[in-house]
Amino acid sequence: STKPSTNQSATEKPLQPCQETPPGLVGRLLIEFSSPMSMERVQRENPDVRQGGKYTPPDCLPRQKVAYGIYIINQFGEDTFNRAKLLNVGFMEALKDDEEYDCFIFSDVDLIPMDDRNLYRCYEQPRHFAVGMDKFGFRLPYAGYFGGVSGLSKSQFLKINGFPNEYWGWGGEDDDIFNRISLNGMKVSRPDIRIGRYRMIKHERDKHNEPNPQRFTKIQNTKMTMKRDGISSLQYRLVEISRQPMYTNITVEIGRPP
Ligand code: BGN
């Protein structure tokens, strides 16, 4: 966009940068799925959120421009699921929406953070947010785990050529991303295990997302494949973009395994 990056008008006094830690955090949140949460209630309780789930603090100048909007990337059709390619699409489409975004948080749709001190911003190193998930007993399943929720600045993301497009079905794509980060001289940063806690919304086993038998060999070859397979080679066809009050829903055709 061509809009200036400030949210002040000429008559107002200049805004101060926002505090490093936002005021009003409460810490541990009670997350349970016993009663349904309606979208109307989410809207009512977040009156400052604008169309597409966009938000800018009213009284300070944000230090970062996290894709301050929420994008849900929905794979069209019934072919094999491809998580990492959908995340690449999210990066591209968010940037088309606002070229000033400089930080991207990539989240599975079924993960709910349980502590608001787990700040969704970007860090000196690529960030892994989902360190303690209920299904893993709130522990990191292994040292190189990078699944669930992660966050990279625009430059960190471009340095690793984005995420792999060639992992069809379940597993390995997050390990490939971890390899990309290490192979490019970066380290993963994480919140304290007491803070990076998540509950997964219970759901049936997904169809069209069988474990990918190629994942074991593919993660051995990241060094070779990352140069050609990534944001540089991403191809897809937009099917629909639908703006909702709290998010933008993007349906996309991403092809099928060769
Ligand atoms: C790992 C998967 C990850 C998955 C975690 C947690 C692979 C690659 C071959 C070892 N990796 O084993 O993708 O996020 O489990 O479930 O399967």
Boltz pocket constraint, residues with backbone or C-beta under 6 A from the ligand:
constraints:
  - pocket:
      binder: B
      contacts: [[A, 141], [A, 147], [A, 170], [A, 171], [A, 172], [A, 173], [A, 174], [A, 175], [A, 215], [A, 216], [A, 219]]
      max_distance: 6.0
